Amino acid sequence: MEKVEVSICVGSSCHLKGSRDVIEQARNEISRLHLQDKVELKAAFCFGQCGHDGVTVKVNDKIIPGLTPEKIASLFEEEILPLTK
């Protein structure tokens, strides 16, 4: 099975909106859910969603804008976990 690719924007706009905290929370979720062998976490530059509040994340080919550290757990439950089964 291929790993689920989770790319978190670290471009200027997302950096200012807290991408560092989003990355840290994503790392925590990967560890908590024991997904180290199933999820590849990456940094990326601009997905063209700068007008949204929050940070933009790409899960495989799906772009999800407007994320905050508080929304990462639900992102994993709703979007990422189903892709790892």
N, CA, C and O atoms as a printed pandas DataFrame, in Angstrom:
     atom_number atom_name residue_name chain_id  residue_number  x_coord  y_coord  z_coord
0              1         N          MET        A               1    0.838   -1.179    0.000
1              2        CA          MET        A               1    0.000    0.000    0.000
2              3         C          MET        A               1    0.887    1.247    0.000
3              4         O          MET        A               1    1.864    1.341    0.742
4              5         N          GLU        A               2    0.516    2.189   -0.848
5              6        CA          GLU        A               2    1.250    3.452   -0.870
6              7         C          GLU        A               2    0.870    4.290    0.344
7              8         O          GLU        A               2   -0.236    4.194    0.877
8              9         N          LYS        A               3    1.820    5.111    0.758
9             10        CA          LYS        A               3    1.554    6.006    1.883
10            11         C          LYS        A               3    0.609    7.124    1.450
11            12         O          LYS        A               3    0.607    7.546    0.293
12            13         N          VAL        A               4   -0.183    7.587    2.395
13            14        CA          VAL        A               4   -1.018    8.769    2.171
14            15         C          VAL        A               4   -0.082    9.976    2.277
15            16         O          VAL        A               4    0.648   10.123    3.257
16            17         N          GLU        A               5   -0.115   10.827    1.269
17            18        CA          GLU        A               5    0.755   11.995    1.256
18            19         C          GLU        A               5   -0.001   13.203    1.792
19            20         O          GLU        A               5   -1.014   13.615    1.228
20            21         N          VAL        A               6    0.500   13.764    2.884
21            22        CA          VAL        A               6   -0.108   14.936    3.510
22            23         C          VAL        A               6    0.893   16.087    3.395
23            24         O          VAL        A               6    1.936   16.091    4.048
24            25         N          SER        A               7    0.552   17.056    2.556
25            26        CA          SER        A               7    1.429   18.210    2.333
26            27         C          SER        A               7    0.809   19.434    2.991
27            28         O          SER        A               7   -0.357   19.756    2.760
28            29         N          ILE        A               8    1.599   20.107    3.808
29            30        CA          ILE        A               8    1.127   21.293    4.529
30            31         C          ILE        A               8    1.846   22.512    3.972
31            32         O          ILE        A               8    3.074   22.550    3.904
32            33         N          CYS        A               9    1.059   23.507    3.576
33            34        CA          CYS        A               9    1.637   24.716    2.998
34            35         C          CYS        A               9    2.466   25.471    4.039
35            36         O          CYS        A               9    2.027   25.693    5.167
36            37         N          VAL        A              10    3.671   25.856    3.628
37            38        CA          VAL        A              10    4.529   26.682    4.483
38            39         C          VAL        A              10    4.893   27.989    3.767
39            40         O          VAL        A              10    5.862   28.658    4.126
40            41         N          GLY        A              11    4.097   28.337    2.748
41            42        CA          GLY        A              11    4.304   29.602    2.049
42            43         C          GLY        A              11    4.061   30.778    2.986
43            44         O          GLY        A              11    3.622   30.594    4.121
44            45         N          SER        A              12    4.338   31.952    2.523
45            46        CA          SER        A              12    4.276   33.156    3.370
46            47         C          SER        A              12    2.941   33.315    4.084
47            48         O          SER        A              12    2.908   33.518    5.298
48            49         N          SER        A              13    1.844   33.225    3.345
49            50        CA          SER        A              13    0.524   33.439    3.935
50            51         C          SER        A              13    0.208   32.373    4.979
51            52         O          SER        A              13   -0.215   32.695    6.090
52            53         N          CYS        A              14    0.410   31.104    4.626
53            54        CA          CYS        A              14    0.118   30.027    5.582
54            55         C          CYS        A              14    1.083   30.049    6.771
55            56         O          CYS        A              14    0.705   29.709    7.892
56            57         N          HIS        A              15    2.313   30.448    6.520
57            58        CA          HIS        A              15    3.266   30.559    7.625
58            59         C          HIS        A              15    2.745   31.557    8.662
59            60         O          HIS        A              15    2.794   31.308    9.866
60            61         N          LEU        A              16    2.248   32.683    8.168
61            62        CA          LEU        A              16    1.724   33.704    9.074
62            63         C          LEU        A              16    0.435   33.250    9.762
63            64         O          LEU        A              16    0.095   33.750   10.835
64            65         N          LYS        A              17   -0.278   32.309    9.153
65            66        CA          LYS        A              17   -1.529   31.805    9.723
66            67         C          LYS        A              17   -1.308   30.595   10.631
67            68         O          LYS        A              17   -2.271   30.025   11.144
68            69         N          GLY        A              18   -0.036   30.194   10.836
69            70        CA          GLY        A              18    0.244   29.162   11.817
70            71         C          GLY        A              18    0.590   27.787   11.281
71            72         O          GLY        A              18    0.313   26.785   11.939
72            73         N          SER        A              19    1.189   27.717   10.098
73            74        CA          SER        A              19    1.509   26.400    9.531
74            75         C          SER        A              19    2.447   25.589   10.427
75            76         O          SER        A              19    2.376   24.360   10.448
76            77         N          ARG        A              20    3.305   26.257   11.151
77            78        CA          ARG        A              20    4.222   25.529   12.041
78            79         C          ARG        A              20    3.447   24.745   13.109
79            80         O          ARG        A              20    3.771   23.594   13.400
80            81         N          ASP        A              21    2.434   25.372   13.681
81            82        CA          ASP        A              21    1.606   24.697   14.691
82            83         C          ASP        A              21    0.770   23.582   14.073
83            84         O          ASP        A              21    0.542   22.553   14.708
84            85         N          VAL        A              22    0.313   23.779   12.835
85            86        CA          VAL        A              22   -0.445   22.747   12.137
86            87         C          VAL        A              22    0.441   21.529   11.882
87            88         O          VAL        A              22    0.006   20.391   12.059
88            89         N          ILE        A              23    1.678   21.770   11.467
89            90        CA          ILE        A              23    2.630   20.672   11.238
90            91         C          ILE        A              23    2.866   19.914   12.539
91            92         O          ILE        A              23    2.857   18.683   12.550
92            93         N          GLU        A              24    3.073   20.623   13.610
93            94        CA          GLU        A              24    3.321   19.983   14.906
94            95         C          GLU        A              24    2.121   19.132   15.334
95            96         O          GLU        A              24    2.290   18.016   15.826
96            97         N          GLN        A              25    0.930   19.655   15.149
97            98        CA          GLN        A              25   -0.267   18.901   15.517
98            99         C          GLN        A              25   -0.434   17.678   14.614
99           100         O          GLN        A              25   -0.857   16.621   15.083
100          101         N          ALA        A              26   -0.110   17.806   13.333
101          102        CA          ALA        A              26   -0.182   16.664   12.415
102          103         C          ALA        A              26    0.811   15.582   12.844
103          104         O          ALA        A              26    0.492   14.394   12.805
104          105         N          ARG        A              27    1.994   15.986   13.246
105          106        CA          ARG        A              27    2.979   15.019   13.764
106          107         C          ARG        A              27    2.434   14.292   14.989
107          108         O          ARG        A              27    2.603   13.081   15.129
108          109         N          ASN        A              28    1.784   15.036   15.865
109          110        CA          ASN        A              28    1.196   14.434   17.064
110          111         C          ASN        A              28    0.125   13.408   16.698
111          112         O          ASN        A              28    0.063   12.335   17.299
112          113         N          GLU        A              29   -0.715   13.732   15.718
113          114        CA          GLU        A              29   -1.771   12.808   15.299
114          115         C          GLU        A              29   -1.187   11.551   14.653
115          116         O          GLU        A              29   -1.662   10.444   14.905
116          117         N          ILE        A              30   -0.175   11.720   13.836
117          118        CA          ILE        A              30    0.480   10.561   13.209
118          119         C          ILE        A              30    1.014    9.631   14.286
119          120         O          ILE        A              30    0.859    8.413   14.190
120          121         N          SER        A              31    1.629   10.185   15.289
121          122        CA          SER        A              31    2.161    9.387   16.395
122          123         C          SER        A              31    1.047    8.749   17.216
123          124         O          SER        A              31    1.095    7.557   17.520
124          125         N          ARG        A              32    0.048    9.543   17.570
125          126        CA          ARG        A              32   -1.057    9.059   18.403
126          127         C          ARG        A              32   -1.811    7.912   17.737
127          128         O          ARG        A              32   -2.237    6.965   18.399
128          129         N          LEU        A              33   -1.971    8.011   16.414
129          130        CA          LEU        A              33   -2.731    7.002   15.677
130          131         C          LEU        A              33   -1.844    5.892   15.091
131          132         O          LEU        A              33   -2.326    5.006   14.386
132          133         N          HIS        A              34   -0.548    5.959   15.396
133          134        CA          HIS        A              34    0.426    4.961   14.917
134          135         C          HIS        A              34    0.408    4.841   13.394
135          136         O          HIS        A              34    0.322    3.742   12.846
136          137         N          LEU        A              35    0.491    5.983   12.724
137          138        CA          LEU        A              35    0.434    6.017   11.266
138          139         C          LEU        A              35    1.784    6.293   10.612
139          140         O          LEU        A              35    1.837    6.656    9.437
140          141         N          GLN        A              36    2.867    6.127   11.353
141          142        CA          GLN        A              36    4.189    6.446   10.830
142          143         C          GLN        A              36    4.497    5.701    9.532
143          144         O          GLN        A              36    5.182    6.242    8.664
144          145         N          ASP        A              37    4.005    4.476    9.386
145          146        CA          ASP        A              37    4.275    3.688    8.188
146          147         C          ASP        A              37    3.234    3.900    7.092
147          148         O          ASP        A              37    3.361    3.351    5.997
148          149         N          LYS        A              38    2.201    4.699    7.385
149          150        CA          LYS        A              38    1.105    4.854    6.425
150          151         C          LYS        A              38    0.930    6.273    5.909
151          152         O          LYS        A              38    0.252    6.486    4.904
152          153         N          VAL        A              39    1.538    7.254    6.590
153          154        CA          VAL        A              39    1.367    8.655    6.211
154          155         C          VAL        A              39    2.733    9.304    6.040
155          156         O          VAL        A              39    3.617    9.168    6.885
156          157         N          GLU        A              40    2.883   10.012    4.922
157          158        CA          GLU        A              40    4.107   10.784    4.677
158          159         C          GLU        A              40    3.760   12.258    4.794
159          160         O          GLU        A              40    2.964   12.777    4.012
160          161         N          LEU        A              41    4.354   12.933    5.768
161          162        CA          LEU        A              41    4.102   14.347    6.023
162          163         C          LEU        A              41    5.156   15.172    5.292
163          164         O          LEU        A              41    6.355   14.922    5.418
164          165         N          LYS        A              42    4.691   16.161    4.523
165          166        CA          LYS        A              42    5.592   17.000    3.735
166          167         C          LYS        A              42    5.232   18.469    3.915
167          168         O          LYS        A              42    4.110   18.814    4.288
168          169         N          ALA        A              43    6.201   19.315    3.644
169          170        CA          ALA        A              43    5.952   20.753    3.550
170          171         C          ALA        A              43    5.847   21.098    2.069
171          172         O          ALA        A              43    6.496   20.470    1.232
172          173         N          ALA        A              44    5.038   22.088    1.752
173          174        CA          ALA        A              44    4.863   22.495    0.359
174          175         C          ALA        A              44    4.671   24.006    0.297
175          176         O          ALA        A              44    4.401   24.658    1.305
176          177         N          PHE        A              45    4.816   24.538   -0.898
177          178        CA          PHE        A              45    4.611   25.970   -1.081
178          179         C          PHE        A              45    3.360   26.234   -1.895
179          180         O          PHE        A              45    3.134   25.588   -2.918
180          181         N          CYS        A              46    2.575   27.143   -1.465
181          182        CA          CYS        A              46    1.361   27.702   -2.042
182          183         C          CYS        A              46    0.529   26.770   -2.923
183          184         O          CYS        A              46    0.966   26.297   -3.972
184          185         N          PHE        A              47   -0.666   26.538   -2.451
185          186        CA          PHE        A              47   -1.676   25.802   -3.203
186          187         C          PHE        A              47   -2.694   26.762   -3.813
187          188         O          PHE        A              47   -3.711   26.327   -4.354
188          189         N          GLY        A              48   -2.425   28.070   -3.729
189          190        CA          GLY        A              48   -3.307   29.061   -4.323
190          191         C          GLY        A              48   -4.595   29.294   -3.541
191          192         O          GLY        A              48   -5.603   29.709   -4.113
192          193         N          GLN        A              49   -4.567   29.033   -2.252
193          194        CA          GLN        A              49   -5.758   29.184   -1.409
194          195         C          GLN        A              49   -5.558   30.272   -0.354
195          196         O          GLN        A              49   -6.135   30.201    0.731
196          197         N          CYS        A              50   -4.759   31.255   -0.664
197          198        CA          CYS        A              50   -4.358   32.264    0.319
198          199         C          CYS        A              50   -5.515   33.102    0.853
199          200         O          CYS        A              50   -5.381   33.710    1.914
200          201         N          GLY        A              51   -6.636   33.152    0.158
201          202        CA          GLY        A              51   -7.773   33.953    0.597
202          203         C          GLY        A              51   -8.546   33.353    1.755
203          204         O          GLY        A              51   -9.383   34.026    2.355
204          205         N          HIS        A              52   -8.279   32.102    2.075
205          206        CA          HIS        A              52   -8.985   31.428    3.160
206          207         C          HIS        A              52   -8.311   31.707    4.501
207          208         O          HIS        A              52   -7.108   31.959    4.565
208          209         N          ASP        A              53   -9.097   31.658    5.560
209          210        CA          ASP        A              53   -8.519   31.688    6.896
210          211         C          ASP        A              53   -7.827   30.356    7.119
211          212         O          ASP        A              53   -8.220   29.349    6.530
212          213         N          GLY        A              54   -6.815   30.335    7.951
213          214        CA          GLY        A              54   -6.140   29.085    8.281
214          215         C          GLY        A              54   -5.164   28.632    7.215
215          216         O          GLY        A              54   -4.892   29.340    6.246
216          217         N          VAL        A              55   -4.648   27.434    7.421
217          218        CA          VAL        A              55   -3.575   26.850    6.618
218          219         C          VAL        A              55   -4.173   25.852    5.626
219          220         O          VAL        A              55   -5.151   25.169    5.929
220          221         N          THR        A              56   -3.573   25.779    4.443
221          222        CA          THR        A              56   -4.032   24.832    3.428
222          223         C          THR        A              56   -3.211   23.551    3.490
223          224         O          THR        A              56   -1.984   23.577    3.588
224          225         N          VAL        A              57   -3.925   22.432    3.430
225          226        CA          VAL        A              57   -3.303   21.104    3.463
226          227         C          VAL        A              57   -3.775   20.344    2.235
227          228         O          VAL        A              57   -4.923   20.480    1.812
228          229         N          LYS        A              58   -2.888   19.547    1.668
229          230        CA          LYS        A              58   -3.246   18.689    0.542
230          231         C          LYS        A              58   -3.093   17.242    0.989
231          232         O          LYS        A              58   -2.014   16.831    1.417
232          233         N          VAL        A              59   -4.178   16.466    0.889
233          234        CA          VAL        A              59   -4.166   15.046    1.232
234          235         C          VAL        A              59   -4.248   14.293   -0.092
235          236         O          VAL        A              59   -5.282   14.300   -0.758
236          237         N          ASN        A              60   -3.141   13.642   -0.465
237          238        CA          ASN        A              60   -2.988   13.071   -1.800
238          239         C          ASN        A              60   -3.277   14.178   -2.812
239          240         O          ASN        A              60   -2.465   15.093   -2.944
240          241         N          ASP        A              61   -4.395   14.135   -3.529
241          242        CA          ASP        A              61   -4.689   15.170   -4.522
242          243         C          ASP        A              61   -5.797   16.120   -4.097
243          244         O          ASP        A              61   -6.199   16.985   -4.874
244          245         N          LYS        A              62   -6.293   15.973   -2.885
245          246        CA          LYS        A              62   -7.400   16.801   -2.404
246          247         C          LYS        A              62   -6.869   17.984   -1.590
247          248         O          LYS        A              62   -6.165   17.798   -0.598
248          249         N          ILE        A              63   -7.212   19.195   -2.020
249          250        CA          ILE        A              63   -6.786   20.409   -1.323
250          251         C          ILE        A              63   -7.848   20.793   -0.306
251          252         O          ILE        A              63   -9.032   20.884   -0.628
252          253         N          ILE        A              64   -7.403   21.017    0.939
253          254        CA          ILE        A              64   -8.306   21.352    2.040
254          255         C          ILE        A              64   -7.798   22.647    2.690
255          256         O          ILE        A              64   -6.810   22.624    3.423
256          257         N          PRO        A              65   -8.463   23.764    2.426
257          258        CA          PRO        A              65   -8.031   25.038    3.013
258          259         C          PRO        A              65   -8.653   25.283    4.384
259          260         O          PRO        A              65   -9.591   24.594    4.787
260          261         N          GLY        A              66   -8.118   26.270    5.091
261          262        CA          GLY        A              66   -8.745   26.770    6.310
262          263         C          GLY        A              66   -8.509   25.952    7.565
263          264         O          GLY        A              66   -9.345   25.958    8.468
264          265         N          LEU        A              67   -7.388   25.248    7.642
265          266        CA          LEU        A              67   -7.143   24.408    8.817
266          267         C          LEU        A              67   -6.364   25.145    9.895
267          268         O          LEU        A              67   -5.501   25.979    9.622
268          269         N          THR        A              68   -6.704   24.803   11.127
269          270        CA          THR        A              68   -6.006   25.301   12.305
270          271         C          THR        A              68   -5.552   24.078   13.089
271          272         O          THR        A              68   -6.014   22.971   12.813
272          273         N          PRO        A              69   -4.662   24.249   14.057
273          274        CA          PRO        A              69   -4.235   23.084   14.856
274          275         C          PRO        A              69   -5.410   22.342   15.486
275          276         O          PRO        A              69   -5.370   21.120   15.631
276          277         N          GLU        A              70   -6.459   23.084   15.860
277          278        CA          GLU        A              70   -7.620   22.470   16.499
278          279         C          GLU        A              70   -8.424   21.583   15.547
279          280         O          GLU        A              70   -9.179   20.720   15.994
280          281         N          LYS        A              71   -8.267   21.787   14.256
281          282        CA          LYS        A              71   -9.027   21.019   13.260
282          283         C          LYS        A              71   -8.263   19.797   12.742
283          284         O          LYS        A              71   -8.813   19.015   11.965
284          285         N          ILE        A              72   -7.020   19.623   13.154
285          286        CA          ILE        A              72   -6.196   18.545   12.598
286          287         C          ILE        A              72   -6.699   17.166   13.015
287          288         O          ILE        A              72   -6.682   16.244   12.199
288          289         N          ALA        A              73   -7.142   16.997   14.250
289          290        CA          ALA        A              73   -7.638   15.688   14.690
290          291         C          ALA        A              73   -8.820   15.251   13.833
291          292         O          ALA        A              73   -8.888   14.092   13.424
292          293         N          SER        A              74   -9.752   16.164   13.554
293          294        CA          SER        A              74  -10.903   15.788   12.723
294          295         C          SER        A              74  -10.481   15.554   11.271
295          296         O          SER        A              74  -11.071   14.716   10.589
296          297         N          LEU        A              75   -9.477   16.276   10.794
297          298        CA          LEU        A              75   -8.941   16.020    9.451
298          299         C          LEU        A              75   -8.441   14.582    9.355
299          300         O          LEU        A              75   -8.724   13.886    8.380
300          301         N          PHE        A              76   -7.705   14.143   10.360
301          302        CA          PHE        A              76   -7.192   12.778   10.357
302          303         C          PHE        A              76   -8.329   11.769   10.427
303          304         O          PHE        A              76   -8.320   10.773    9.703
304          305         N          GLU        A              77   -9.309   12.016   11.292
305          306        CA          GLU        A              77  -10.432   11.076   11.442
306          307         C          GLU        A              77  -11.271   10.983   10.165
307          308         O          GLU        A              77  -11.663    9.889    9.759
308          309         N          GLU        A              78  -11.545   12.122    9.534
309          310        CA          GLU        A              78  -12.468   12.165    8.404
310          311         C          GLU        A              78  -11.804   11.914    7.053
311          312         O          GLU        A              78  -12.399   11.269    6.189
312          313         N          GLU        A              79  -10.597   12.407    6.856
313          314        CA          GLU        A              79   -9.971   12.360    5.533
314          315         C          GLU        A              79   -8.818   11.355    5.423
315          316         O          GLU        A              79   -8.685   10.666    4.412
316          317         N          ILE        A              80   -7.992   11.277    6.460
317          318        CA          ILE        A              80   -6.744   10.514    6.331
318          319         C          ILE        A              80   -6.898    9.066    6.765
319          320         O          ILE        A              80   -6.474    8.162    6.045
320          321         N          LEU        A              81   -7.496    8.825    7.925
321          322        CA          LEU        A              81   -7.658    7.457    8.406
322          323         C          LEU        A              81   -8.361    6.532    7.395
323          324         O          LEU        A              81   -7.907    5.405    7.192
324          325         N          PRO        A              82   -9.448    6.974    6.761
325          326        CA          PRO        A              82  -10.094    6.079    5.791
326          327         C          PRO        A              82   -9.159    5.669    4.632
327          328         O          PRO        A              82   -9.327    4.594    4.055
328          329         N          LEU        A              83   -8.195    6.508    4.301
329          330        CA          LEU        A              83   -7.269    6.200    3.208
330          331         C          LEU        A              83   -6.184    5.207    3.619
331          332         O          LEU        A              83   -5.479    4.665    2.769
332          333         N          THR        A              84   -6.054    4.972    4.920
333          334        CA          THR        A              84   -4.999    4.068    5.403
334          335         C          THR        A              84   -5.494    2.651    5.591
335          336         O          THR        A              84   -4.707    1.770    5.937
336          337         N          LYS        A              85   -6.757    2.410    5.376
337          338        CA          LYS        A              85   -7.337    1.066    5.629
338          339         C          LYS        A              85   -7.303    0.204    4.386
339          340         O          LYS        A              85   -7.746   -0.944    4.419
